Amino acid sequence: MVGFIYLNQPTEEQLAEQARLRAQQDSIAFQKAITAMKEGNFVLEADNIMFPSGITRYVTSSTNYIQVQDDEGIVQTAFSNFTYSPGPNGLGGVTVQGTVSEPQIRTDKHGNIFYNFSITGVAISATISITLTGGTNEASAYISPNFNSNNITMTGHIVPYEESVIFQG
C-alpha cells in the first residue's frame, strides 16, 4: 500500500488563525452591510436565483442584483445562457426600477437582520423581504410582485453601494 505525504498541510495553529481571520472579515462585512441597509444605500449582489418552480440558476453577481440608493430601487436579472432572446435589458433578463417606500428593519434574537420594503415604478410593483444572516454579509431576498405570483428569491451578499461592482442593462 502506498501512502501519501502532504508537504504543505497546514498546522492546527495555521487553521485556527485562518478561522479567526475569516470570522473577523465576516464581522466587518456584517457591520458594513447593516450600516448600508440603515442608510438605504446598498446592493444585494446575487449568486443564484430561485424561481417559483424551485429551479435555481447560478448567476453573475455584477448583473443580477437588488440596489437601493436613497429612495430609488433597481431589481435586475440577467441570464448569460439565453439562447433565443437577449431579454428586455439586453442581458437576457429584465431591469426594473422604481421608488422605495415603507422600509422597515428589525433584528431577531439570533442577530439576523430583516429589511422589508416596497418598490413601485412603471414596470414594477413588488414587496421585497431581505434577510441578512447574523455575523456575515450573506443574504437572501424574496421578491413578491404585487400583480402576479412569479415570486423569485435571490441569494448573495450585501455590500455598501459605493463598494458594489454592478453593470446595469
N, C-alpha and C positions, 0 to 999 in steps of 0.2 A: 504494500500500500504506500502511495506517495503522499507526503504531507506538504502543505503549503506554508511558506514563511512570508508574512506580510512585513515588509521593511518599513512602511510608512504608517503603520497602525497607530492612531492617536492614543495617548495615555489617558488614564481616568481623569487626571488633572486637566489635560487639554480639553477633554469632553465636557468637564464641569465648567471650564472657562467659556467654551463656546455656548453652552446653555445659558450661562449668566449674561453673556453679551447679547444673545438672541432675546432674552427676557427684557433686557434694558432697551433694546431697539424697539421691541413691541410696545413697551410702556411709553416711549417717546412718541411713536406713531399714534398711539391711542390718544394721548393728550392733544396732539396736533389735530386729530380728527374731531375730537369733542369741541375744541375751540373753533374750528372752521364751521362746524354744524351750528353752534350757538351764534356765530357771526353771520350765518347764512351765505357763506362763500366757500363751497366745497364741490368736489366731484367724486362720484362713485364710479370708479373705473372697473368695468365688468370683465371678468374672466370667463364666465359662462352665463347662458340664458336658458331658462327652463320654460317651455310652452305649456298651455293648458292640457295638452295630451300627455304630459310627463316627459316628453323628449327634451333632452338637454343638449345644447350645442356649445362647444368651446369657442370663444370669440377673442378678437383682438381688443385689448382694453383701451387703446387710443381712439377707437372708432365706435365703441359700444359703451355708453355711459349715461349717467344722470348728472346734470350740472345744475347747481343752484348758485346764482350770483346776485346778491342783493334780493330784489323782488322778482327776478326773472329765472325761469327754469327751462332746461332742454332735456329731452329724452331722445337718445339716438340709438338705433340698431343698425348694424352693417354686417352682412354676412359675405365673407370673401369667397365662398364657394357657390355663388349664384351662377346658374347655368343659362337661364333664358332671359333674365331681366336684371339690369343694374339697380332696380328699385327707384322709388321717387327721389332719393337723395344721391343717386349715382354711385352708391357704395353697396348696393344690394339690400337696402333696408329703408328705414324711414327716419327722418329728423323732424321732431315737432317741438315747438317752443310756446311758452305762454307765461302768464303771471302766476307767481307762487302766492298762495294765501293760506291762512289758518295754520301756520306752522306750530306744532306742539312737540315738546321734547320732555322725556321723562326717563328716569333710571330705575331699574329694578334692584332687588336686594343682592343680586349676583354681579352687579356692576355693568350689566348690559344697558345700552342706550337705545331708546325708541324715538324716532323722529318721524312724525306724520305731517303731511301737508297735501294741499290740493294744488293742481296746476291747470289753468284754463287758458286756452288760446284758440286760434282759428281752427286748427286741426287736432286739438287735444282738449279733453276734459277728463281728468283722472285723479284718483286718490293714490298717493304713494306712501307706503309704510316702509321705513328703513330700520333695520335692526343692526346696530354696531355691537359686535361681540366684545365684552369687557376685557380690557387688558391688551387688545390688539386693534388694528385698523381694518380688520376683516368685517365685511358687512354683506347683508342681503337686502334687496329692495323688492317689495311686492307692488306691482303696478296694476291698478284696477281701473280700467276705463269706465266712465260713467254711462256710456252709450252702448256697450256690448259686454260680453263676458270673455273677451280674449285677454285674460289676465296673463302676465308674464312675471317671472322672478329673475332678477339679475343678481349675481353674486360676484363680489370682487373686493376692492379696497377703497376706503375713503381717504382722500388726500385734500389738503387745502387747495383752493382754486389756483393760486399762484404757483403751486408745485405740480399741477397736473400737466400731462402731456397728451392732449387730445386733438383730434382733427375733425372739424365739422363738415359734413357733406351738404 
